[in-house]
């Protein structure tokens, strides 16, 4: 491991021979005084603790120790936007989700659409930001065949978020009432793709909502 | 038998002091050796460009992202965030105009950060704007925003506008020459923080994957290929080549798990940085997350030595080389 920084080459030294003056810099006493380095060391350690604690603490599985360590760091973690788990595509890449909406307009006609909408949501980053809405809500919504008590408990978490989605759609489209369905898109295995076989997506009703957020699932 | 470092030997206290002194020396060398700020400036430009684009996209649907009748009402944000610590200036915005002003300020800061004008202030405002957006719209954020946050903190701490910047040109003009920024401890600390943070990201991303059977079976990549919500490049022909899917999956897993250790030795650094570029560009092209891929590649730029940037600059333009030469 390259333990020392190269003043010419950045923290990772290169294979290029260093000029004498730079060699002197590298091997000379440090530019910061000992007290300054001590203070900086303390700040670095606190920052690194704030970087490390959140991914240890979640998402599950996580230890109780990690939660205990995270508690005093929460103000710093929250303030510096460090509360991430970094579990990209883990533990397994799963199916994608979207939210289908059907809206009743003031003149009695209906409109429908999808969140995200690959044909209209452009540029791609806008599509992806809208895609996150359906992905994050899908994590909270159990499948339709889950036990009733599980579905009731989960609803307390996802319903306020889904009401926000409905409110936003009604504002943007000028509708009176909107019905939302969560769609889990079927993830075919290689054999199914080779055989050109398809299977139905899993649809979970989320409810019908008015401008005031009222629901009639 | 008494080992040389046996704690029971009479010489143990002096040996321990030597061991601790070695640790202290290594720590000092790692964090407090002055470093060339050029790599930090390159990271700044890359980060500024991506952040500028991200801000422009926030502005495309600003009422939905940050408005009171948007995707998530301000009163419901606590359900997804650790309040009150996850602050946002959008919580104080009382009108659609104010939302646009705040988003526009972030965009302007991102542009200034890119060109390196009033860089410290631009970095601060850009960071505040990024965090405010992410904390106000937690339903809409993803890895891109996490990565931009990771990139901006070192840019705040270090002299990211010391070179390749308008600030530098203005300072150089005042002194009669553009010149080059001197190595500094602050530049080293900033680059080290980014390097270590990036290793933490890859470690947990890799460790999380090791909990998944599909990564061990070598089929996880298929899960990404077959997911039509992400797909921007149709790679379903890989269904006919399961061993290729296995190799790509296991190669990705090995690279990510090994990165925190093998990016540091010179012998393996280039290989791991090249794999980072390949993996992140692949995700960007095939799964439509180019901004996220580019942000992660930008973070990897912190591992590229300043000499490499100078060689690249010389090969691209003799004028660039001349303007960045040490006086």
HADDOCK unambig.tbl for C-alpha pairs under 7 A between the chains (distance, minus, plus):
assign (segid A and resid 1 and name CA) (segid B and resid 264 and name CA) 5.34 0.50 0.50
assign (segid A and resid 1 and name CA) (segid B and resid 265 and name CA) 4.69 0.50 0.50
assign (segid A and resid 2 and name CA) (segid B and resid 264 and name CA) 6.30 0.50 0.50
assign (segid A and resid 2 and name CA) (segid B and resid 265 and name CA) 6.23 0.50 0.50
assign (segid A and resid 3 and name CA) (segid B and resid 26 and name CA) 6.39 0.50 0.50
assign (segid A and resid 3 and name CA) (segid B and resid 29 and name CA) 6.49 0.50 0.50
assign (segid A and resid 3 and name CA) (segid B and resid 30 and name CA) 5.34 0.50 0.50
assign (segid A and resid 4 and name CA) (segid B and resid 29 and name CA) 4.76 0.50 0.50
assign (segid A and resid 4 and name CA) (segid B and resid 30 and name CA) 4.87 0.50 0.50
assign (segid A and resid 4 and name CA) (segid B and resid 33 and name CA) 6.83 0.50 0.50
assign (segid A and resid 5 and name CA) (segid B and resid 29 and name CA) 6.67 0.50 0.50
assign (segid A and resid 5 and name CA) (segid B and resid 30 and name CA) 6.15 0.50 0.50
assign (segid A and resid 5 and name CA) (segid B and resid 33 and name CA) 5.54 0.50 0.50
assign (segid A and resid 5 and name CA) (segid B and resid 34 and name CA) 6.99 0.50 0.50
assign (segid A and resid 5 and name CA) (segid B and resid 35 and name CA) 6.15 0.50 0.50
assign (segid A and resid 6 and name CA) (segid B and resid 35 and name CA) 5.90 0.50 0.50
assign (segid A and resid 7 and name CA) (segid B and resid 34 and name CA) 5.42 0.50 0.50
assign (segid A and resid 7 and name CA) (segid B and resid 35 and name CA) 3.91 0.50 0.50
assign (segid A and resid 7 and name CA) (segid B and resid 36 and name CA) 5.06 0.50 0.50
assign (segid A and resid 7 and name CA) (segid B and resid 183 and name CA) 5.51 0.50 0.50
assign (segid A and resid 8 and name CA) (segid B and resid 35 and name CA) 6.56 0.50 0.50
assign (segid A and resid 8 and name CA) (segid B and resid 36 and name CA) 5.33 0.50 0.50
assign (segid A and resid 8 and name CA) (segid B and resid 306 and name CA) 6.47 0.50 0.50
assign (segid A and resid 8 and name CA) (segid B and resid 307 and name CA) 6.96 0.50 0.50
assign (segid A and resid 9 and name CA) (segid B and resid 36 and name CA) 6.23 0.50 0.50
assign (segid A and resid 9 and name CA) (segid B and resid 305 and name CA) 4.52 0.50 0.50
assign (segid A and resid 9 and name CA) (segid B and resid 306 and name CA) 4.20 0.50 0.50
assign (segid A and resid 9 and name CA) (segid B and resid 307 and name CA) 5.21 0.50 0.50
assign (segid A and resid 10 and name CA) (segid B and resid 35 and name CA) 4.95 0.50 0.50
assign (segid A and resid 10 and name CA) (segid B and resid 36 and name CA) 4.91 0.50 0.50
assign (segid A and resid 10 and name CA) (segid B and resid 37 and name CA) 6.93 0.50 0.50
assign (segid A and resid 10 and name CA) (segid B and resid 39 and name CA) 6.55 0.50 0.50
assign (segid A and resid 10 and name CA) (segid B and resid 305 and name CA) 5.13 0.50 0.50
assign (segid A and resid 10 and name CA) (segid B and resid 306 and name CA) 5.35 0.50 0.50
assign (segid A and resid 11 and name CA) (segid B and resid 35 and name CA) 6.07 0.50 0.50
assign (segid A and resid 11 and name CA) (segid B and resid 188 and name CA) 6.12 0.50 0.50
assign (segid A and resid 11 and name CA) (segid B and resid 191 and name CA) 6.91 0.50 0.50
assign (segid A and resid 11 and name CA) (segid B and resid 192 and name CA) 6.98 0.50 0.50
assign (segid A and resid 12 and name CA) (segid B and resid 303 and name CA) 6.26 0.50 0.50
assign (segid A and resid 12 and name CA) (segid B and resid 304 and name CA) 6.94 0.50 0.50
assign (segid A and resid 12 and name CA) (segid B and resid 305 and name CA) 5.54 0.50 0.50
assign (segid A and resid 13 and name CA) (segid B and resid 305 and name CA) 6.30 0.50 0.50
assign (segid A and resid 14 and name CA) (segid B and resid 305 and name CA) 6.18 0.50 0.50
assign (segid A and resid 26 and name CA) (segid B and resid 33 and name CA) 6.77 0.50 0.50
assign (segid A and resid 30 and name CA) (segid B and resid 32 and name CA) 6.61 0.50 0.50
assign (segid A and resid 30 and name CA) (segid B and resid 33 and name CA) 6.27 0.50 0.50
assign (segid A and resid 55 and name CA) (segid B and resid 204 and name CA) 6.81 0.50 0.50
assign (segid A and resid 75 and name CA) (segid B and resid 85 and name CA) 5.22 0.50 0.50
assign (segid A and resid 78 and name CA) (segid B and resid 82 and name CA) 6.68 0.50 0.50
assign (segid A and resid 78 and name CA) (segid B and resid 85 and name CA) 4.78 0.50 0.50
assign (segid A and resid 78 and name CA) (segid B and resid 86 and name CA) 4.65 0.50 0.50
assign (segid A and resid 79 and name CA) (segid B and resid 85 and name CA) 5.62 0.50 0.50
assign (segid A and resid 79 and name CA) (segid B and resid 86 and name CA) 5.62 0.50 0.50
assign (segid A and resid 79 and name CA) (segid B and resid 87 and name CA) 6.73 0.50 0.50
assign (segid A and resid 81 and name CA) (segid B and resid 131 and name CA) 6.26 0.50 0.50
assign (segid A and resid 81 and name CA) (segid B and resid 149 and name CA) 6.65 0.50 0.50
assign (segid A and resid 86 and name CA) (segid B and resid 201 and name CA) 5.76 0.50 0.50
assign (segid A and resid 86 and name CA) (segid B and resid 204 and name CA) 5.93 0.50 0.50
assign (segid A and resid 86 and name CA) (segid B and resid 205 and name CA) 5.28 0.50 0.50
assign (segid A and resid 87 and name CA) (segid B and resid 204 and name CA) 6.35 0.50 0.50
assign (segid A and resid 87 and name CA) (segid B and resid 205 and name CA) 4.57 0.50 0.50
assign (segid A and resid 87 and name CA) (segid B and resid 208 and name CA) 5.47 0.50 0.50
assign (segid A and resid 88 and name CA) (segid B and resid 205 and name CA) 5.63 0.50 0.50
assign (segid A and resid 90 and name CA) (segid B and resid 208 and name CA) 5.37 0.50 0.50
assign (segid A and resid 90 and name CA) (segid B and resid 209 and name CA) 4.61 0.50 0.50
assign (segid A and resid 90 and name CA) (segid B and resid 212 and name CA) 6.65 0.50 0.50
assign (segid A and resid 91 and name CA) (segid B and resid 208 and name CA) 5.49 0.50 0.50
assign (segid A and resid 91 and name CA) (segid B and resid 209 and name CA) 4.57 0.50 0.50
assign (segid A and resid 91 and name CA) (segid B and resid 210 and name CA) 6.85 0.50 0.50
assign (segid A and resid 91 and name CA) (segid B and resid 211 and name CA) 5.31 0.50 0.50
assign (segid A and resid 91 and name CA) (segid B and resid 212 and name CA) 4.16 0.50 0.50
assign (segid A and resid 92 and name CA) (segid B and resid 209 and name CA) 6.76 0.50 0.50
assign (segid A and resid 92 and name CA) (segid B and resid 212 and name CA) 5.12 0.50 0.50
assign (segid A and resid 92 and name CA) (segid B and resid 214 and name CA) 6.01 0.50 0.50
assign (segid A and resid 92 and name CA) (segid B and resid 215 and name CA) 6.99 0.50 0.50
assign (segid A and resid 92 and name CA) (segid B and resid 220 and name CA) 6.38 0.50 0.50
assign (segid A and resid 93 and name CA) (segid B and resid 220 and name CA) 6.19 0.50 0.50
assign (segid A and resid 93 and name CA) (segid B and resid 223 and name CA) 5.32 0.50 0.50
assign (segid A and resid 93 and name CA) (segid B and resid 224 and name CA) 6.17 0.50 0.50
assign (segid A and resid 94 and name CA) (segid B and resid 223 and name CA) 6.44 0.50 0.50
assign (segid A and resid 95 and name CA) (segid B and resid 227 and name CA) 6.07 0.50 0.50
assign (segid A and resid 96 and name CA) (segid B and resid 227 and name CA) 6.00 0.50 0.50
assign (segid A and resid 96 and name CA) (segid B and resid 229 and name CA) 5.46 0.50 0.50
assign (segid A and resid 124 and name CA) (segid B and resid 288 and name CA) 6.66 0.50 0.50
assign (segid A and resid 125 and name CA) (segid B and resid 57 and name CA) 6.96 0.50 0.50
assign (segid A and resid 126 and name CA) (segid B and resid 57 and name CA) 6.11 0.50 0.50
assign (segid A and resid 129 and name CA) (segid B and resid 140 and name CA) 4.66 0.50 0.50
assign (segid A and resid 129 and name CA) (segid B and resid 141 and name CA) 6.35 0.50 0.50
assign (segid A and resid 130 and name CA) (segid B and resid 140 and name CA) 6.22 0.50 0.50
assign (segid A and resid 132 and name CA) (segid B and resid 139 and name CA) 6.23 0.50 0.50
assign (segid A and resid 132 and name CA) (segid B and resid 140 and name CA) 5.24 0.50 0.50
assign (segid A and resid 132 and name CA) (segid B and resid 141 and name CA) 6.90 0.50 0.50
assign (segid A and resid 133 and name CA) (segid B and resid 139 and name CA) 5.25 0.50 0.50
assign (segid A and resid 133 and name CA) (segid B and resid 140 and name CA) 5.92 0.50 0.50
assign (segid A and resid 136 and name CA) (segid B and resid 139 and name CA) 6.58 0.50 0.50
assign (segid A and resid 161 and name CA) (segid B and resid 72 and name CA) 6.50 0.50 0.50
assign (segid A and resid 164 and name CA) (segid B and resid 70 and name CA) 6.68 0.50 0.50
assign (segid A and resid 164 and name CA) (segid B and resid 71 and name CA) 5.06 0.50 0.50
assign (segid A and resid 164 and name CA) (segid B and resid 72 and name CA) 5.01 0.50 0.50
assign (segid A and resid 164 and name CA) (segid B and resid 73 and name CA) 6.26 0.50 0.50
assign (segid A and resid 165 and name CA) (segid B and resid 71 and name CA) 4.92 0.50 0.50
assign (segid A and resid 167 and name CA) (segid B and resid 69 and name CA) 6.10 0.50 0.50
assign (segid A and resid 167 and name CA) (segid B and resid 70 and name CA) 6.90 0.50 0.50
assign (segid A and resid 168 and name CA) (segid B and resid 64 and name CA) 6.32 0.50 0.50
assign (segid A and resid 168 and name CA) (segid B and resid 69 and name CA) 5.62 0.50 0.50
assign (segid A and resid 168 and name CA) (segid B and resid 70 and name CA) 4.60 0.50 0.50
assign (segid A and resid 168 and name CA) (segid B and resid 71 and name CA) 5.39 0.50 0.50
assign (segid A and resid 187 and name CA) (segid B and resid 226 and name CA) 6.10 0.50 0.50
assign (segid A and resid 187 and name CA) (segid B and resid 227 and name CA) 6.14 0.50 0.50
assign (segid A and resid 188 and name CA) (segid B and resid 226 and name CA) 6.45 0.50 0.50
assign (segid A and resid 190 and name CA) (segid B and resid 239 and name CA) 4.50 0.50 0.50
assign (segid A and resid 193 and name CA) (segid B and resid 239 and name CA) 6.88 0.50 0.50
assign (segid A and resid 194 and name CA) (segid B and resid 239 and name CA) 6.68 0.50 0.50
